[in-house]
Amino acid sequence: MTNAATAPLEEGPSKGFGQITLLSHDDRLKGRPRLCSDCGLCDSALKPSMPQACMFVDNRTQAIEQRLHGRNRQPDDELRFGIYRAQYAARMRRPNPQAQWSGIVTALGARLLEQGKVEAVITTGAAPGTRFKAQPILARTAAEVLATAGNKPCLSPNLSLLDSVREQGIKRLALIGTSCQVHALRAVEAELGLEQLYVIGIPCSDNVAYEDLTYFLTQVSRSPETVVHHEFMQDFSLWMRHEDGHVERLNFVDFPMDKLHGIFPSACLSCFDYPNALSDLTVGYMGAELGWQWVLARTERGEELFELMRPDLEIGELTERGDRRRGMPRFMERLTHPPGAKRPPFLIRKLVAMLQRRKGPGGLEFARAVIEMKLLRNLNYVRGKFARLEPRVVPYHVYQTLEPYAEPYREIFGRALADES
Ligand SMILES: Cc1cc2nc3c(=O)[nH]c(=O)nc-3n(C[C@H](O)[C@H](O)[C@H](O)COP(=O)(O)OP(=O)(O)OC[C@H]3O[C@@H](n4cnc5c(N)ncnc54)[C@H](O)[C@@H]3O)c2cc1C
């Protein structure tokens, strides 16, 4: 299968650099808030609940945590990772070759259906004729969930299926989703009339609209049409696997940022839940060593989900090395440069990539590093572009997490990290 149905846009992001990418979907998104990740809630009959449910209108993380856990986050790692009861490095003993990593997520969705724990799973397939265009699927069989293995790395209106859930009389449901979808679902959970809800979260950051994903691939790959799988790896490079099986790699420092800075939706740049903290179980990779997945069981239901999969899992070791704090002031300093500023010369980039791999943060420290960097970058984005929204869209834990950097923050940005009033 090729991506021919949706040829890559070589001419640039769908709406031009520096604009709000999602507005490329102007018609579809009419009447939505200015920050919108197209989670799908507004396509459903629950649209009237959007002002209370959307994390980009009123972030309710603190209240939802209280409901799920009876408390809020405590120092240290909970501030970054969200509340969890246990975390693991794990992978399927028999990996699914179609999966993004080893296939824990789709195997779990399939198992929930096989064991009758749920009647349906909301998951994300690929639109017909495309490899990566996201299409929400209400899977009723294990085979249907397994067919959705692998990332479709673009925005997907999964919550639009909540109407079908109601119409089909489904009372026991699982959702596999990103944090904006999970926040909205948690906020309307009581209105759904469900008997059981399992929430399987995937970490998510810097998602893009489909058109901009195809454009992105033209900028980072020598053969964008043949990319069948890609991932931003823990070794500070993007791995792209092609139809013939070969893997092309591009170091993060070699990304042509001058050509990319317009592609990320303003909503994703205003998101503060990279690790999907309101799920029952988060399944990602960024806190684990290369080749392993990072799994956080957050609630009692999350522990139940993990135990369902345990017999099929190989459990590894969670490790950590390096010191993320050393690079943070430099990262802050870079944020003061205009987006898309000129890249350093090739040899310097090569050296940086080598140092990142050898001396940069690894294991859990890598996860801490990237989560903190995105919190900081996104806080500054909101302050720069949507300052009036800060009290409503920036949740409490952001300031607490970044507190150790309050001094360099003040020096570099000339203002306090947290509002002191
Ligand atoms: C846009 C995006 C960015 C991500 N960024 C990170 C990251 O920075 N760090 C990290 O640790 N993990 C990240 N992940 C999650 C990670 O890439 C894997 O999806 C996850 O670890 C599960 O792997 P698996 O092999 O168990 O999944 P599989 O068994 O292959 O299943 C993949 C699941 O992902 C779901 N999915 C695919 N595309 C989408 C989509 N667009 N929206 C919602 N759900 C979707 C499918 O429903 C499917 O159930 C990201 C995922 C996406 C979609």
The ligand as a Gaussian input file, in Angstrom:
#p B3LYP/6-31G(d) Opt

LIG

0 1
 C        0.901000      10.959000      17.790000
 C        1.528000      10.024000      18.776000
 C        2.661000      10.464000      19.482000
 C        3.264000       9.616000      20.425000
 N        4.341000      10.074000      21.126000
 C        4.892000       9.292000      22.080000
 C        6.003000       9.761000      22.836000
 O        6.517000      10.863000      22.588000
 N        6.484000       8.967000      23.832000
 C        5.964000       7.730000      24.106000
 O        6.431000       7.068000      25.022000
 N        4.923000       7.256000      23.383000
 C        4.396000       7.992000      22.376000
 N        3.340000       7.511000      21.635000
 C        2.845000       6.154000      21.902000
 C        3.710000       5.070000      21.244000
 O        4.216000       5.503000      19.997000
 C        2.911000       3.764000      21.031000
 O        1.685000       4.058000      20.385000
 C        2.560000       3.095000      22.330000
 O        3.719000       2.853000      23.077000
 C        1.837000       1.755000      22.080000
 O        2.671000       0.881000      21.375000
 P        2.119000      -0.602000      21.091000
 O        3.095000      -1.334000      20.253000
 O        1.723000      -1.219000      22.399000
 O        0.801000      -0.231000      20.277000
 P       -0.012000      -1.007000      19.146000
 O       -0.436000      -2.329000      19.664000
 O        0.716000      -0.929000      17.856000
 O       -1.304000      -0.090000      19.078000
 C       -1.221000       1.256000      18.747000
 C       -2.447000       1.910000      19.307000
 O       -2.300000       3.311000      19.125000
 C       -3.567000       3.830000      18.800000
 N       -3.370000       5.007000      17.952000
 C       -2.705000       5.033000      16.779000
 N       -2.741000       6.267000      16.274000
 C       -3.462000       7.024000      17.127000
 C       -3.866000       8.383000      17.127000
 N       -3.517000       9.223000      16.153000
 N       -4.626000       8.826000      18.155000
 C       -4.993000       7.985000      19.144000
 N       -4.619000       6.686000      19.202000
 C       -3.876000       6.217000      18.196000
 C       -4.300000       2.756000      18.055000
 O       -5.643000       2.837000      18.407000
 C       -3.709000       1.473000      18.610000
 O       -4.590000       0.934000      19.540000
 C        2.742000       8.318000      20.654000
 C        1.619000       7.882000      19.928000
 C        1.020000       8.723000      18.988000
 C       -0.185000       8.242000      18.208000

